[in-house]
Amino acid sequence: MQKEWNIFTISSILAILIFILEFILYKEITFIYTTNIFFYPASFFLIIGLFSLVIRSGSFDFFYYSFKKATRRLRKNTLEKDSDITVSYLSDTFGTHYLFFVKVGSILMTISLMALIGHYLF
């Protein structure tokens, strides 16, 4: 039976591994070290997730369509009618996998920001 991993489980495992890495690298766990070390994986997940979200929203569909149209004309070296080209959008190729990266990145960034607030309050 295949076990399904949810966002909270993966985020918890990543947080534990990051705390272990922090303890190995710095020999102590403090708010400022926690902020610094949680920021890197959080930004990695958020950059991938938000970039995928921008592509999924359809921002690059016209560019993709135009590039596909231009390369097809260059390859065949003949002029085609615009109606002959099938319209496929770049946003259709992306599913909802970006939500995983956005959610995990948001959880890790929240931990980083909470540690930063803790650093300045305590």
N, C-alpha and C positions, 0 to 999 in steps of 0.2 A: 504494500500500500504506500503510495507516494504521499509524503507529508507536505502540506501546503504552508509556506512561510508567509506570514503577514508582515506588514510594515513595522509594527511595534516590535516584533521579535527580531527582525533584522537590525533595527535601530538599537535595540538593547544589546545585541551581540556586538555591534560596532562600538557602542559606548564602552562596554566592558573591555574590549580589545584596545581601545584608545587609552583608557585609564591604565591598563597594564603597560602599554607603551610609554605613557607619561612617567610611570613609576620607574621603569627601566632606564629611561633617558635622564630623568632629573633627580631620581632617588627620593622624591617627595611629591605629594599631590597638593598643589596650591591653586588658588583661583586664577592667578595670572597664567600659570603654565597650562591649566585646563582650557582657558580661553584661547591661548595660542595654538595648542595642539588640536583642538576640536575645529578650529576655523578652516584648516586645510582640507580635510575630507568633506566638510559641509560645503565649502565653495566648489569643490570638484563636482559633487552631486548636483548642486544648484546650477552650475554653468551648463552641464549636460542637459539637465531637465528643462531649464528655461530656454536654451537654444532650440531644443526639440519642440517646445511649446510655441515658439515663434514660427518655426517651419510648419507646424501643424495648423497654425492659425491662417495660413495661406499667404503670408507675406512675400514668399518667393515663387508663387505659382506663375505669375506672368513672366518673370525672368526665365524660369524653367521651360515654359511653353515656347518662348521666343528662341531660346538657345536650341531647343530640340528642333524647332522649325528651320533655323538657320543651318544646323549641322546636317539635317536631312537633305536640304537643297545642295549643300556643298558636296555631299557624298555622291548623290545621283547626278549632279551637274546639269540638272534640268529644272525648269520651273514647274512647280506643281500648283495646283489650285489649292486655295486655303481650305476648302471644304474636304479635300482628300486627307488632310492630316487629322489623325485621331487626337482628341484632346484628353490628355491624362495629366493630372495635377500632382505636383510634388507633395502636397499636403495629404493626398489620398494614400501615399505609401507609408505614412507614419500612423501607427496605432495610438493606443493610450498608454504605452510603456513609459512615456515621459513622466507620468504621474508618480511612478515609483521613485524616480530620482528627485522630483520636487518634494515629495513628502519626507523622504529620508534626509535630504539636505536641510529641509526646514526644521526637522527635529534636532539634528546635530547643531544647526545654527542657533536654535533656541537655547540649547545647553551652553553653547559658547557665550551667548549674550547674558544668560543668567549668571555664569561664572564671572563675567566682566562686571556686572552690577554688584555681585558679591565682593569682588575685589575692592570696589570703590566704597562700599558701605561698611565693610569689616576690615 
